[in-house]
């Protein structure tokens, strides 16, 4: 017991010393990061040097356009959560910036709200020499699909994982959803 307590105490001291040394060593980076964030200069904040110091950032798909430099592979891993509610157009710039991308979502959830008429969608597809029906069959159309559906269509089954535990509601509610939307 004494050895365990001594080990925990020494570990805590070592961790505290390492954190203090890292903060001291990177004081100027922290100061410039704080200044950039306070001024709303997010591209400066999410620079390569700050990514080494702070490897995890959270941004919305739409704010990434101004927050993250448009550099291919700038980010090691981009995680798109609730991708069934993201448009394909919103995730393409994220995918471009990523070395890897993880798409999380649920085909049984709401799709993105897209304010584009069918006529407008056909016009833009035709203008780019794309066939809207072909895009729809591949879950790549803008109006009726989502980023999750598009990735779900192209990713092999062996790379997909269905989360089968639910903790957000009472079990009687989750059993109803499971039976009515997820085929048990």
C-alpha positions in Angstrom: 0.0 0.0 0.0 2.8 2.4 0.9 4.6 1.6 -2.3 1.5 2.3 -4.3 0.9 5.6 -2.6 4.5 6.6 -3.1 4.3 5.6 -6.8 1.2 7.7 -7.2 2.7 10.7 -5.5 5.9 10.5 -7.5 3.9 10.1 -10.7 1.9 13.2 -9.9 5.0 15.2 -9.2 6.6 14.0 -12.4 3.5 14.9 -14.5 3.2 18.3 -12.9 6.9 19.0 -13.6 6.5 17.9 -17.2 3.4 20.1 -17.8 5.1 23.1 -16.2 8.3 22.6 -18.3 6.2 22.3 -21.5 4.2 25.4 -20.7 7.4 27.3 -19.8 9.1 26.1 -23.0 6.1 27.1 -25.1 5.2 30.4 -23.4 5.6 32.5 -26.5 3.6 30.0 -28.6 0.8 30.1 -26.0 0.9 33.9 -26.0 0.6 34.1 -29.8 -2.1 31.4 -29.8 -4.2 33.3 -27.2 -3.7 36.6 -29.1 -4.7 35.0 -32.4 -7.8 33.4 -30.9 -8.9 36.6 -29.2 -8.6 38.5 -32.5 -10.5 35.8 -34.4 -7.4 34.9 -36.4 -8.1 31.1 -36.4 -5.8 30.2 -39.3 -2.9 31.7 -37.4 -4.0 29.8 -34.3 -4.2 26.5 -36.1 -0.8 26.8 -37.6 1.6 23.9 -37.9 3.6 24.9 -34.9 0.5 25.1 -32.7 -0.8 21.8 -34.0 2.3 20.2 -32.5 1.6 21.9 -29.2 -2.2 21.4 -29.3 -2.9 18.4 -31.5 -6.7 18.4 -31.1 -9.1 21.2 -32.3 -12.9 21.3 -32.5 -14.5 23.4 -35.3 -17.7 23.2 -37.2 -17.6 22.0 -40.8 -18.5 25.5 -42.0 -16.0 27.4 -39.8 -13.1 25.1 -41.0 -13.0 27.2 -44.2 -11.7 30.2 -42.2 -10.2 28.4 -39.2 -7.9 25.8 -40.9 -5.4 26.6 -43.6 -6.4 25.1 -47.0 -3.4 22.8 -47.2 -3.7 19.2 -48.2 -3.0 16.8 -45.3 -2.7 19.7 -42.8 -4.6 17.7 -40.2 -3.7 14.1 -39.2 -7.3 13.0 -38.5 -10.6 14.8 -39.1 -13.6 13.4 -37.3 -16.9 14.4 -38.7 -19.6 13.7 -36.1 -23.3 13.7 -37.0 -22.3 13.4 -40.7 -25.8 12.4 -41.6 -26.7 16.0 -41.0 -23.7 17.4 -43.0 -23.8 18.1 -46.7 -21.2 16.5 -48.9 -20.1 20.1 -49.9 -19.3 20.9 -46.3 -17.1 17.9 -45.8 -15.0 18.0 -49.0 -12.9 20.9 -47.7 -12.3 18.9 -44.4 -11.4 15.8 -46.3 -8.9 17.8 -48.4 -7.2 19.1 -45.3 -7.0 15.6 -43.7 -4.6 12.8 -43.9 -7.4 10.5 -42.7 -11.1 11.1 -42.1 -13.5 9.4 -39.8 -17.2 9.8 -40.6 -19.7 9.2 -37.8 -23.4 9.2 -38.3 -26.6 7.4 -38.7 -28.6 6.9 -41.9 -31.8 6.9 -39.8 -31.2 10.4 -38.5 -32.2 13.7 -40.2 -30.4 14.7 -43.4 -28.9 18.2 -43.9 -31.3 21.0 -44.6 -30.5 22.1 -48.1 -32.1 25.1 -49.6 -31.5 24.2 -53.3 -34.4 23.4 -55.6 -34.4 20.3 -57.8 -34.3 22.5 -60.8 -31.2 24.4 -59.4 -29.5 21.1 -58.6 -30.1 19.7 -62.1 -28.9 23.0 -63.6 -25.6 22.9 -61.6 -25.1 19.2 -62.3 -25.7 19.7 -66.1 -23.4 22.7 -66.1 -20.6 20.5 -64.7 -21.5 17.7 -67.1 -22.8 15.5 -64.3 -25.9 13.2 -64.4 -28.1 13.9 -61.4 -29.6 10.4 -61.5 -26.1 8.9 -61.4 -25.2 11.1 -58.5 -28.4 10.1 -56.6 -27.7 6.4 -57.2 -24.3 6.8 -55.6 -25.6 8.9 -52.7 -23.6 11.9 -54.0 -26.4 14.4 -54.9 -26.6 17.6 -52.8 -30.3 17.8 -52.1 -31.3 14.3 -50.9 -28.1 12.8 -49.6 -25.6 13.5 -46.8 -21.9 13.2 -46.2 -22.6 10.1 -44.2 -24.7 8.5 -46.9 -22.0 9.2 -49.5 -19.2 7.7 -47.5 -21.4 4.8 -46.4 -21.9 4.0 -50.1 -18.2 3.9 -51.0 -16.7 2.4 -47.8 -16.4 -1.4 -47.7 -18.6 -3.2 -45.2 -15.5 -4.5 -43.3 -14.6 -0.9 -42.5 -17.9 0.0 -40.9 -18.8 -0.3 -37.3 -22.3 -0.2 -35.9 -22.5 1.0 -32.3 -25.1 -1.1 -30.6 -25.1 0.4 -27.1 -27.3 3.4 -26.3 -27.1 5.5 -23.2 -29.1 8.7 -24.0 -32.6 7.6 -23.1 -34.5 5.1 -21.0 -34.2 1.5 -22.3 -37.9 1.3 -23.2 -37.5 4.2 -25.5 -34.3 2.9 -27.1 -35.9 -0.6 -27.5 -38.7 1.0 -29.5 -36.3 2.8 -31.8 -34.2 -0.4 -32.1 -37.3 -2.4 -33.2 -38.8 0.3 -35.5 -35.7 1.8 -37.2 -32.8 -0.7 -36.8 -34.4 -4.1 -37.3 -33.5 -5.3 -33.9 
